[in-house]
Amino acid sequence: MGTVTIDSADGSYKKGEKAEVIAVANEGFRFVNWTDAEGNVISESNPYVFEVTKDLDLTANFEKIPAEKYTFSVAANDEKMGSVAVEPQQDTYEAGTEIKVSAVPVSEDYEFVGFTKKGTQEIVSKENPYVFQIQENMELTANFKEVEHSYLIYVESPDPQMGTVTMDPANEGNIYKEGTEITVKAEPKDGYEFTQWLEVTEADGEEVLTPVEGAQAEYKFHAESDRVLRAEFRLAPVPETYYRVVVQSNDENMGRVSMDKEDGTYKEGATASVKAEAKERFEFVGWKEKGQTEYVSKNAEYQFKVTKNIELTGEFKAVEVPHIPSAQEILDDILANHKIPSEVKAGTETLVLPEVPEGSKIEIVAVNPEGIIGLDGKVTTPENDTDVIVTIQVTDTNGATAKADVKVLVRGEKADPNPDPNPNPDPGPDDDHNGNDNNGGNNNTGNNGGSSNSGSHNNGSTSGSHSQSVQTGDNANVIMWAVLLVAAVAVVGAVVIIRRKKK
């Protein structure tokens, strides 16, 4: 706080001599008084001169000089632009107190200009924050203003041999005020083409490229931020050749055609796929090229490489429905071609019926007399030769039926191995073919309703007279059948003789 000096080097004085002591206060302190060893105030003088009469211990007392106190205030020129902060925040400050004032713009749209004394344009400081020691009462103003934004806009080409870039308006340093309309243009060199603009940025020290959506080679925009744009070029592709494929149907009522591409446009060498679909009762025939007679393919689904423009016609035709014979037609064929044996040798086990078309059926539905040929065709050899009337029924695919009675001679166990070739010694001139040669008897046909007609088949012909069944008990018919039976036996004998002569 301070120091003292005495005019005697060793502090010794003779009684009655004058002594002088001086108190020197340090900065910020001041002398108060002199006190003795008991604390009694001896003097407030400085320097202090007195007559020495006894030993004396003096103490120079100092005290801190009270600091001056000042007021401080600060405000923003426009609170919409910014605010200020003061550290420490007090009503008064001792002289020399360090104060820190910070100016804070409300957004990037505003900036701090400087501190001025209130009511003047005198700039106190442009530093932010501003730190100082107060030595007087102060009122400051923190001044803000609206920022005039400007941005760096730069365009580049990765390879000038591929293409160049320009910017309008051109600006030295590429600095543009906010809102300025800028046009950048990419111009590819021969053999190259522009593909896109890329936004060049950085992230974690690495370059990041982001495509600019919708930007054409000539791209206009307004300066709103710093931007680096890079034009991307590439080799221009060699022009490709395309051909058209046309398909049509020769008759859309028969079938329709289609292909895998609706517009029918194919790149040269591409594979085209055409398809033909026939409607009911029609069928696909093949594909013909326009003006040609030969089919290029008979596959309904046809694939081929496209090397030219081509018109194809899918040809269809009506399906040829095969004729399905009726029961009567099948039966007529069996009788006309003598497909049922007229004679069964002794020891034969089965009467074999002829084959009929697929889906049709032939069967034995009645025999007379019974017991020799069964309905299943099994043959039981009789003791003597016996004529058996076998009723054959044919059923076609529609369920219609036709019947015929066929006479079959079943040889008996006592059959003459060499029968008389001419059992009837006096045949009439027309008797050679009056009986049933291979198949004789009644031909009964039935329609879809199940009704039947009967007629006689002599020598395989289809003409004859209607007759009633022999099982009716009608006496007249019995006599008629007896006469016919005798005539038939005579005819069979004649046929046997004729056949033997031919052999």
C-alpha positions as CSV (number, residue, x, y, z in Angstrom):
1,M,0.0,0.0,0.0
2,G,3.0,2.3,0.6
3,T,6.5,2.9,2.0
4,V,8.1,5.2,4.6
5,T,11.4,7.0,4.8
6,I,13.3,8.6,7.7
7,D,16.0,11.3,7.6
8,S,18.3,9.2,9.9
9,A,20.1,6.3,8.3
10,D,19.9,4.2,11.4
11,G,16.9,5.8,13.1
12,S,18.9,7.2,16.0
13,Y,18.5,10.7,17.3
14,K,19.9,12.8,20.2
15,K,17.4,13.9,22.6
16,G,16.0,17.2,21.5
17,E,17.0,16.7,17.8
18,K,14.4,17.1,15.0
19,A,13.3,14.0,13.2
20,E,11.4,13.8,9.8
21,V,9.4,10.8,8.5
22,I,7.7,10.6,5.0
23,A,5.0,8.2,4.0
24,V,4.8,7.3,0.2
25,A,1.5,5.7,-0.9
26,N,1.4,3.2,-3.7
27,E,-0.8,3.8,-6.7
28,G,-4.4,3.4,-5.8
29,F,-3.7,4.1,-2.1
30,R,-3.3,7.2,0.1
31,F,-1.7,8.1,3.4
32,V,-4.0,8.3,6.4
33,N,-2.0,9.0,9.6
34,W,0.9,8.1,11.9
35,T,0.2,5.9,15.0
36,D,2.4,4.8,17.9
37,A,2.9,1.3,19.1
38,E,-0.3,1.5,21.1
39,G,-2.3,2.6,18.1
40,N,-2.6,6.1,19.2
41,V,-2.8,8.6,16.4
42,I,0.3,10.8,16.6
43,S,-0.1,12.9,13.5
44,E,-1.8,13.1,10.2
45,S,0.9,15.2,8.7
46,N,3.0,13.9,5.9
47,P,5.9,14.5,6.1
48,Y,5.9,14.6,9.9
49,V,8.6,16.6,11.7
50,F,8.9,16.4,15.5
51,E,11.4,16.8,18.4
52,V,12.8,13.5,19.7
53,T,12.3,13.2,23.5
54,K,12.0,9.4,23.8
55,D,12.1,6.2,21.8
56,L,9.2,6.1,19.5
57,D,7.7,3.5,17.1
58,L,5.7,5.1,14.3
59,T,3.5,3.4,11.8
60,A,2.4,5.0,8.6
61,N,-1.2,4.0,7.8
62,F,-2.5,3.8,4.3
63,E,-5.9,3.1,2.8
64,K,-7.2,2.3,-0.7
65,I,-8.4,5.2,-2.6
66,P,-12.1,4.7,-3.4
67,A,-12.6,4.2,-7.2
68,E,-14.7,6.5,-9.2
69,K,-18.0,4.9,-10.4
70,Y,-19.5,5.4,-13.8
71,T,-22.7,4.3,-15.7
72,F,-22.7,2.4,-19.0
73,S,-25.5,1.7,-21.5
74,V,-25.7,0.4,-25.0
75,A,-28.6,-0.2,-27.5
76,A,-29.1,-1.4,-31.1
77,N,-29.9,1.2,-33.8
78,D,-32.7,-1.1,-34.9
79,E,-33.9,-4.1,-32.8
80,K,-35.3,-5.7,-36.0
81,M,-31.7,-6.0,-37.2
82,G,-29.9,-7.1,-34.1
83,S,-29.4,-7.0,-30.4
84,V,-26.5,-6.3,-27.9
85,A,-25.2,-8.1,-24.8
86,V,-23.1,-6.6,-22.0
87,E,-20.8,-8.5,-19.6
88,P,-20.9,-7.8,-16.6
89,Q,-24.3,-6.4,-16.5
90,Q,-24.4,-3.7,-13.7
91,D,-26.0,-0.4,-12.9
92,T,-22.6,1.3,-12.2
93,Y,-19.0,0.3,-12.7
94,E,-15.9,1.3,-10.9
95,A,-13.4,3.2,-12.9
96,G,-11.2,0.7,-14.8
97,T,-13.7,-2.1,-14.8
98,E,-13.4,-4.2,-17.9
99,I,-16.6,-4.4,-19.9
100,K,-17.4,-6.7,-22.9
101,V,-20.1,-5.6,-25.4
102,S,-21.3,-8.0,-28.1
103,A,-23.5,-7.1,-31.1
104,V,-25.7,-10.0,-32.5
105,P,-27.4,-9.7,-35.9
106,V,-30.8,-11.3,-36.0
107,S,-30.0,-13.2,-39.2
108,E,-27.6,-13.5,-42.0
109,D,-29.5,-10.8,-43.8
110,Y,-28.0,-8.2,-41.4
111,E,-24.5,-7.3,-40.4
112,F,-22.8,-5.3,-37.6
113,V,-21.2,-2.1,-38.7
114,G,-19.7,-0.6,-35.4
115,F,-20.2,1.0,-32.0
116,T,-20.8,4.8,-31.9
117,K,-21.3,7.3,-29.1
118,K,-25.0,7.9,-28.6
119,G,-26.2,10.8,-30.6
120,T,-23.1,11.1,-32.7
121,Q,-21.5,9.4,-35.7
122,E,-18.2,9.1,-33.9
123,I,-17.1,5.5,-34.2
124,V,-15.8,4.1,-30.9
125,S,-14.9,0.7,-32.3
126,K,-15.7,-1.7,-35.2
127,E,-14.6,-4.7,-33.2
128,N,-17.2,-7.3,-32.2
129,P,-17.2,-8.0,-29.3
130,Y,-15.7,-4.7,-28.0
131,V,-13.7,-5.0,-24.7
132,F,-12.6,-1.9,-22.8
133,Q,-12.0,-0.4,-19.3
134,I,-14.5,2.2,-18.3
135,Q,-13.1,5.6,-17.3
136,E,-16.2,7.7,-17.7
137,N,-19.9,7.5,-18.1
138,M,-20.7,6.1,-21.5
139,E,-23.7,5.5,-23.8
140,L,-23.0,3.5,-27.0
141,T,-25.1,2.5,-30.0
142,A,-24.5,-0.8,-31.8
143,N,-25.1,-0.1,-35.5
144,F,-26.5,-2.8,-37.9
145,K,-27.4,-2.7,-41.6
146,E,-29.0,-5.0,-44.1
147,V,-26.5,-7.2,-45.9
148,E,-26.0,-6.8,-49.6
149,H,-25.4,-10.5,-50.5
150,S,-23.2,-11.5,-53.3
151,Y,-22.2,-15.0,-54.4
152,L,-19.5,-16.8,-56.2
153,I,-20.8,-18.4,-59.4
154,Y,-18.4,-20.6,-61.3
155,V,-18.8,-23.0,-64.3
156,E,-16.4,-25.5,-65.7
157,S,-15.9,-28.1,-68.3
158,P,-14.1,-31.4,-67.3
159,D,-12.4,-31.6,-70.7
160,P,-12.3,-28.7,-73.1
161,Q,-11.7,-31.3,-75.9
162,M,-15.2,-32.6,-75.3
163,G,-17.0,-29.2,-74.9
164,T,-16.8,-25.7,-73.6
165,V,-18.9,-23.6,-71.2
166,T,-19.8,-19.9,-71.1
167,M,-21.5,-17.6,-68.6
168,D,-23.5,-14.5,-69.2
169,P,-23.1,-11.9,-67.8
170,A,-19.3,-12.5,-67.5
171,N,-18.0,-11.0,-64.3
172,E,-14.4,-10.7,-63.2
173,G,-14.0,-12.8,-60.1
174,N,-17.3,-14.5,-60.8
175,I,-19.0,-12.5,-58.0
176,Y,-22.7,-11.7,-58.5
177,K,-25.1,-9.8,-56.4
178,E,-28.1,-11.6,-55.0
179,G,-30.9,-12.0,-57.6
180,T,-28.8,-11.5,-60.6
181,E,-30.0,-13.6,-63.6
182,I,-27.2,-15.7,-64.9
183,T,-27.2,-17.9,-68.1
184,V,-24.7,-20.7,-68.4
185,K,-24.3,-22.6,-71.7
186,A,-22.6,-25.9,-72.5
187,E,-21.4,-26.3,-76.1
188,P,-20.2,-29.8,-77.1
189,K,-17.5,-30.3,-79.7
190,D,-18.0,-32.4,-82.8
191,G,-18.6,-36.1,-81.9
192,Y,-19.7,-35.3,-78.4
193,E,-23.0,-34.4,-76.7
194,F,-24.0,-32.6,-73.6
195,T,-25.6,-34.8,-70.9
196,Q,-26.2,-32.8,-67.8
197,W,-25.1,-30.1,-65.4
198,L,-23.6,-31.2,-62.1
199,E,-23.6,-29.2,-58.8
200,V,-20.1,-29.5,-57.3
201,T,-20.0,-29.4,-53.5
202,E,-17.8,-30.9,-50.8
203,A,-18.6,-33.1,-47.8
204,D,-15.9,-34.4,-45.4
205,G,-13.2,-33.1,-47.7
206,E,-14.5,-35.1,-50.7
207,E,-16.1,-33.8,-53.9
208,V,-19.8,-34.4,-54.2
209,L,-21.5,-34.3,-57.6
210,T,-25.3,-33.7,-57.7
211,P,-27.3,-33.6,-61.0
212,V,-29.2,-30.4,-61.6
213,E,-32.7,-31.6,-62.4
214,G,-34.3,-30.2,-65.6
215,A,-31.2,-28.2,-66.6
216,Q,-30.7,-28.0,-70.3
217,A,-27.4,-27.2,-72.1
218,E,-28.5,-23.5,-71.9
219,Y,-29.5,-23.0,-68.2
220,K,-30.8,-19.9,-66.6
221,F,-31.0,-19.2,-62.9
222,H,-30.8,-16.4,-60.3
223,A,-27.8,-15.9,-57.9
224,E,-29.0,-17.1,-54.5
225,S,-26.0,-18.9,-53.2
226,D,-22.4,-19.8,-54.0
227,R,-22.5,-22.3,-56.9
228,V,-20.0,-24.4,-58.9
229,L,-21.5,-26.0,-62.0
230,R,-19.8,-28.6,-64.1
231,A,-21.0,-29.5,-67.6
232,E,-20.9,-33.2,-68.4
233,F,-20.2,-34.4,-72.0
234,R,-19.9,-37.8,-73.6
235,L,-19.3,-39.3,-77.0
236,A,-22.3,-38.9,-79.2
237,P,-23.8,-42.3,-80.1
238,V,-23.8,-43.5,-83.7
239,P,-27.4,-43.0,-85.1
240,E,-29.4,-46.2,-84.9
241,T,-31.6,-47.7,-87.6
242,Y,-35.2,-48.5,-86.9
243,Y,-37.8,-50.5,-88.8
244,R,-41.5,-50.9,-88.7
245,V,-43.3,-54.2,-88.4
246,V,-47.0,-54.4,-89.3
247,V,-49.2,-57.4,-88.7
248,Q,-52.8,-58.1,-89.8
249,S,-55.3,-60.9,-90.1
250,N,-56.6,-62.2,-93.4
251,D,-60.0,-62.3,-91.7
252,E,-60.7,-60.9,-88.2
253,N,-63.8,-63.0,-87.9
254,M,-61.5,-66.1,-88.0
255,G,-58.7,-64.9,-85.7
256,R,-56.7,-61.9,-84.4
257,V,-53.0,-61.1,-84.4
258,S,-50.8,-59.1,-82.1
259,M,-47.1,-58.3,-81.4
260,D,-45.0,-57.4,-78.5
261,K,-44.7,-53.7,-79.4
262,E,-47.8,-51.6,-79.9
263,D,-46.1,-49.1,-82.2
264,G,-44.4,-51.7,-84.2
265,T,-41.0,-49.9,-84.1
266,Y,-37.9,-52.0,-83.7
267,K,-34.2,-51.3,-83.7
268,E,-32.3,-53.1,-86.4
269,G,-31.4,-56.5,-85.2
270,A,-33.9,-56.6,-82.4
271,T,-36.2,-59.6,-82.0
272,A,-39.9,-59.1,-82.8
273,S,-42.5,-61.4,-81.5
274,V,-45.9,-61.8,-83.2
275,K,-48.8,-64.0,-82.1
276,A,-51.9,-65.4,-83.9
277,E,-55.0,-66.5,-82.0
278,A,-57.7,-68.4,-83.9
279,K,-61.3,-68.1,-82.9
280,E,-63.6,-71.0,-82.3
281,R,-64.1,-73.3,-85.4
282,F,-61.1,-71.8,-87.1
283,E,-57.4,-72.6,-87.1
284,F,-54.2,-70.7,-87.8
285,V,-52.4,-71.6,-91.1
286,G,-49.2,-69.5,-91.2
287,W,-47.6,-66.1,-91.6
288,K,-47.0,-64.6,-95.0
289,E,-45.0,-61.6,-95.9
290,K,-46.9,-59.1,-98.1
291,G,-46.5,-59.9,-101.8
292,Q,-45.2,-63.4,-101.1
293,T,-46.8,-66.8,-101.6
294,E,-44.7,-68.9,-99.3
295,Y,-45.2,-68.9,-95.5
296,V,-42.4,-67.5,-93.5
297,S,-43.6,-69.5,-90.5
298,K,-46.5,-71.8,-89.6
299,N,-46.0,-71.2,-85.8
300,A,-48.7,-69.1,-84.2
301,E,-46.1,-67.5,-82.0
302,Y,-43.3,-66.4,-84.4
303,Q,-40.1,-64.6,-83.4
304,F,-37.7,-63.1,-85.9
305,K,-34.9,-60.6,-86.1
306,V,-35.9,-57.3,-87.7
307,T,-33.7,-56.3,-90.6
308,K,-36.2,-54.3,-92.8
309,N,-39.7,-52.9,-92.8
310,I,-42.1,-55.8,-93.1
311,E,-45.8,-56.5,-93.3
312,L,-47.0,-59.9,-92.1
313,T,-50.4,-61.4,-92.6
314,G,-51.7,-64.1,-90.3
315,E,-53.8,-66.5,-92.3
316,F,-56.6,-68.5,-90.8
317,K,-59.1,-71.0,-92.2
318,A,-62.1,-72.9,-91.0
319,V,-61.5,-76.1,-89.2
320,E,-62.3,-79.1,-91.4
321,V,-64.6,-81.2,-89.3
322,P,-64.2,-84.9,-90.1
323,H,-67.3,-86.8,-91.1
324,I,-68.6,-89.0,-88.3
325,P,-70.6,-91.8,-89.8
326,S,-74.0,-92.6,-88.4
327,A,-75.1,-95.9,-87.0
328,Q,-76.9,-96.7,-90.2
329,E,-73.9,-95.8,-92.4
330,I,-71.7,-98.1,-90.3
331,L,-74.2,-100.9,-90.5
332,D,-74.6,-100.5,-94.2
333,D,-70.9,-100.7,-94.7
334,I,-70.7,-103.9,-92.6
335,L,-73.4,-105.5,-94.6
336,A,-72.3,-104.3,-98.0
337,N,-68.7,-105.5,-97.4
338,H,-69.8,-108.8,-95.8
339,K,-67.8,-108.1,-92.6
340,I,-69.7,-110.6,-90.5
341,P,-68.8,-114.3,-91.1
342,S,-71.7,-116.2,-92.8
343,E,-70.3,-119.5,-91.6
344,V,-68.7,-120.6,-88.4
345,K,-66.7,-123.8,-88.5
346,A,-67.2,-126.5,-85.9
347,G,-65.0,-125.9,-82.8
348,T,-64.9,-122.1,-83.3
349,E,-65.1,-120.4,-79.9
350,T,-66.1,-116.9,-80.8
351,L,-68.0,-115.1,-83.5
352,V,-65.7,-112.1,-84.2
353,L,-67.6,-108.9,-84.9
354,P,-66.0,-106.3,-87.2
355,E,-64.3,-103.1,-85.8
356,V,-66.3,-99.9,-85.9
357,P,-65.1,-96.2,-85.8
358,E,-63.8,-94.9,-82.5
359,G,-66.7,-93.9,-80.2
360,S,-69.2,-96.2,-81.9
361,K,-70.2,-99.7,-80.6
362,I,-71.3,-103.0,-82.2
363,E,-72.9,-105.8,-80.3
364,I,-75.1,-108.8,-80.5
365,V,-78.5,-108.0,-79.1
366,A,-80.5,-111.1,-80.0
367,V,-80.0,-114.6,-81.5
368,N,-82.4,-117.2,-82.8
369,P,-82.3,-120.0,-81.9
370,E,-80.6,-119.4,-78.6
371,G,-77.9,-121.5,-77.0
372,I,-75.5,-121.7,-80.0
373,I,-74.2,-118.1,-80.3
374,G,-74.3,-116.1,-77.2
375,L,-74.8,-112.3,-76.9
376,D,-71.2,-112.1,-76.0
377,G,-70.2,-113.8,-79.3
378,K,-69.2,-117.1,-77.6
379,V,-70.0,-120.1,-79.9
380,T,-71.3,-123.5,-78.7
381,T,-70.8,-126.0,-81.5
382,P,-74.2,-127.8,-82.2
383,E,-74.5,-131.4,-83.0
384,N,-75.7,-130.6,-86.5
385,D,-75.3,-127.7,-88.8
386,T,-77.6,-124.9,-87.7
387,D,-78.5,-121.5,-89.1
388,V,-78.6,-118.9,-86.4
389,I,-80.2,-115.5,-87.0
390,V,-77.9,-113.0,-85.2
391,T,-79.3,-109.5,-84.6
392,I,-76.5,-107.0,-84.7
393,Q,-76.9,-103.5,-83.3
394,V,-74.6,-100.5,-84.0
395,T,-74.6,-97.5,-81.8
396,D,-72.9,-94.3,-83.1
397,T,-71.3,-91.4,-81.2
398,N,-74.6,-89.6,-80.9
399,G,-76.4,-92.6,-79.3
400,A,-78.4,-93.4,-82.4
401,T,-78.7,-97.2,-83.2
402,A,-79.2,-99.4,-86.3
403,K,-80.0,-103.1,-86.3
404,A,-79.8,-105.9,-88.8
405,D,-80.5,-109.7,-88.7
406,V,-77.6,-111.7,-90.1
407,K,-77.8,-115.4,-90.8
408,V,-74.8,-117.4,-89.7
409,L,-74.4,-121.1,-90.4
410,V,-72.8,-122.8,-87.5
411,R,-71.3,-126.1,-88.5
412,G,-72.2,-129.0,-86.2
413,E,-70.0,-131.8,-84.8
414,K,-71.6,-134.2,-87.3
415,A,-71.3,-131.8,-90.2
416,D,-70.5,-133.5,-93.6
417,P,-66.9,-132.5,-94.4
418,N,-67.8,-132.7,-98.1
419,P,-71.4,-131.6,-98.4
420,D,-73.3,-131.9,-101.6
421,P,-72.2,-128.9,-103.6
422,N,-75.6,-128.6,-105.1
423,P,-78.2,-129.4,-102.4
424,N,-80.9,-127.9,-104.6
425,P,-80.8,-130.0,-107.9
426,D,-83.3,-127.7,-109.6
427,P,-82.5,-124.2,-108.8
428,G,-84.3,-121.5,-110.7
429,P,-82.6,-119.3,-113.1
430,D,-82.5,-116.4,-110.6
431,D,-81.7,-118.5,-107.5
432,D,-77.9,-117.8,-107.6
433,H,-78.3,-114.6,-105.6
434,N,-81.7,-114.8,-104.0
435,G,-80.4,-115.8,-100.6
436,N,-77.9,-114.2,-98.2
437,D,-74.4,-114.8,-99.4
438,N,-72.3,-113.6,-96.4
439,N,-74.7,-111.6,-94.5
440,G,-78.4,-112.2,-94.8
441,G,-81.5,-111.3,-92.8
442,N,-83.4,-108.3,-91.6
443,N,-81.7,-104.8,-91.3
444,N,-83.3,-102.8,-88.6
445,T,-82.2,-99.2,-88.2
446,G,-82.9,-96.9,-85.2
447,N,-82.9,-93.1,-85.0
448,N,-81.9,-90.9,-82.1
449,G,-85.3,-91.4,-80.5
450,G,-84.7,-95.1,-80.2
451,S,-87.3,-96.2,-82.8
452,S,-86.3,-98.7,-85.5
453,N,-87.2,-99.7,-89.1
454,S,-86.7,-103.3,-90.4
455,G,-85.9,-104.4,-93.9
456,S,-84.4,-107.5,-95.6
457,H,-80.8,-107.6,-96.9
458,N,-80.4,-110.2,-99.7
459,N,-77.0,-110.7,-101.2
460,G,-75.8,-107.6,-99.4
461,S,-78.2,-105.2,-101.2
462,T,-80.0,-102.5,-99.3
463,S,-83.4,-103.1,-101.0
464,G,-86.0,-105.3,-99.4
465,S,-89.5,-105.5,-98.0
466,H,-90.6,-104.6,-94.5
467,S,-91.5,-107.6,-92.3
468,Q,-92.5,-108.3,-88.8
469,S,-90.5,-110.2,-86.3
470,V,-90.9,-114.0,-86.5
471,Q,-91.6,-114.0,-82.8
472,T,-95.0,-112.4,-83.2
473,G,-97.0,-115.6,-83.6
474,D,-98.6,-114.3,-86.8
475,N,-99.4,-117.6,-88.8
476,A,-99.1,-115.8,-92.2
477,N,-95.6,-114.5,-91.2
478,V,-94.6,-117.9,-90.0
479,I,-95.4,-119.4,-93.4
480,M,-93.6,-116.6,-95.2
481,W,-90.5,-117.0,-93.0
482,A,-90.6,-120.8,-93.7
483,V,-90.6,-120.2,-97.5
484,L,-87.8,-117.6,-97.2
485,L,-85.8,-120.0,-95.1
486,V,-86.1,-122.8,-97.7
487,A,-85.1,-120.3,-100.4
488,A,-82.1,-119.1,-98.4
489,V,-80.9,-122.7,-97.8
490,A,-81.0,-123.3,-101.6
491,V,-79.1,-120.0,-102.3
492,V,-76.5,-120.9,-99.7
493,G,-76.0,-124.2,-101.4
494,A,-75.7,-122.6,-104.8
495,V,-73.2,-120.1,-103.4
496,V,-71.1,-122.9,-101.9
497,I,-71.1,-124.7,-105.3
498,I,-70.1,-121.6,-107.2
499,R,-67.2,-120.8,-104.7
500,R,-65.9,-124.3,-105.0
501,K,-66.0,-124.1,-108.7
502,K,-64.0,-120.9,-108.6
503,K,-61.4,-122.5,-106.4
